[in-house]
Amino acid sequence: MPPARSRPVDNLDDDDYPAYTRGRAAEMLGTTPAFLRTLGEHRLITPLRSEGGHRRYSRYQLRIAARARELVDQGTPIEAACRIIILEDQLEEAQRINEQMRTQGPEPQSKTSA
């Protein structure tokens, strides 16, 4: 029996599946491949590589790139746009953790003998 693998159809629902070439991703975003390369240089997104070494982008990465493009189109320098997006992501994660801790309540204190 062959090893268990995800079916190709399952990849259509996977936001992290690297389905788009750099050219196709740029076309979808209405930008240039150079813009995507610059986002990679600033470590905002890191595309995966195909077996042939070509960059592949996921839908999640395209959403991040679209946010960067939005900020750049509003006049924000690309370096600042990348930093803003990273900080937004960190804030969202911190808020998620905070909410999770709030709903779980405080952890019980352990008693230690002196």
C-alpha positions, -999 to 999 in steps of 0.1 A, spaced: 0 0 0 15 34 -9 23 59 19 -5 81 31 -4 115 13 -27 144 10 -48 142 -21 -41 170 -46 -76 183 -41 -68 188 -4 -41 213 -14 -67 236 -29 -79 243 7 -45 247 22 -35 283 26 1 274 30 4 253 -1 29 270 -25 7 270 -56 17 302 -74 48 310 -94 63 344 -89 50 356 -122 15 344 -115 16 358 -80 27 392 -93 0 392 -119 -27 384 -93 -14 412 -70 -11 437 -99 26 442 -91 59 431 -105 80 400 -97 107 425 -84 83 437 -57 78 401 -45 116 396 -45 120 428 -25 95 415 1 117 384 3 148 404 8 131 422 37 121 388 51 84 396 51 77 364 30 99 335 21 86 316 -8 92 279 -10 112 265 -40 99 239 -65 121 210 -74 134 230 -102 143 259 -79 115 282 -89 99 304 -62 63 293 -52 39 314 -31 10 304 -10 -23 321 -6 -13 332 29 19 348 15 -1 365 -12 -24 381 14 7 394 32 21 407 -1 -12 424 -9 -11 442 25 24 454 18 13 466 -16 -16 485 0 8 503 24 33 511 -4 5 524 -26 -4 547 3 31 561 3 47 540 30 83 531 22 86 493 16 110 488 45 84 505 69 56 486 53 73 453 60 80 463 96 44 474 101 31 441 88 55 421 111 43 442 141 7 438 132 12 400 131 30 400 164 2 421 180 -24 397 167 -5 367 181 -1 384 215 -38 392 216 -47 357 207 -25 343 235 -39 369 259 -74 359 251 -66 322 254 -50 328 289 -80 349 299 -105 321 291 -83 294 307 -80 313 340 -50 315 362 -29 284 367 -30 270 403 -1 280 425 20 251 438 29 251 474 66 247 482 80 239 516 108 261 529 
